[in-house]
Amino acid sequence: MWSEWLGYRLEVKGTTVSFQSPLNPMQLAVLNSGDLADARRMMLDMNSRLHYEHEALSSEHTSEGFSTILLFPQGVGTRYYVISDNLVSRIELKGGMQIVTWQAHISPGVRPVEELFAQQKFTDATGPLPWKDTTYFYYREGSIVNINTYTAGRLDPDGKLNKLAYKMTQDGEIREQSGTLTLKLPDEVRTDVKK
């Protein structure tokens, strides 16, 4: 059945048929009104089963190594952007599932991809970009051969990145570290609480 394939639970009571969210009440409580960092972590843990509002765009691997950038609007736990290779995707929680509601290509070049994102230098967009002129919580994971890097910080509307934490590991051992890697900015307050 399509509903079950999408992750919903089918419940039949007598002659009544209803569809239940694929999330349990505890998960829904965290996502709707829980701690901001916990809600973001849960969103990231759930993103293996994405659904698309539009036909999905494909990405091209354009550089050596791999990196993923996550951008959450300040104070928001259940909507975010992912930049992977040359593809930007906006993901939102809708009906208990993660839906890719917008995508576009971004062409990394001389300027940092964060700056290109802030300046909306996109092609092939599947609609207008929401959340313009917004401050974002920024989190980046990158790897090349046996070296992994993790960066957290704030991305301002002008594209300026303020790095607050960084960690570099080589063969699983920490080689460099500063600040504390978390999934929220210092003193960031959640603004998307749902009752």
Beta strands, then each sheet from edge to edge (+ up, - down):
strand 1: 9-13
strand 2: 16-20
strand 3: 51-52
strand 4: 66-73
strand 5: 79-84
strand 6: 87-94
strand 7: 97-106
strand 8: 122-123
strand 9: 136-144
strand 10: 147-155
strand 11: 161-170
strand 12: 173-178
sheet 1: 1+ 2-
sheet 2: 3+ 7+ 6- 5+ 4- 9+ 10- 11+ 12-
sheet 3: 3+ 7+ 8-
end
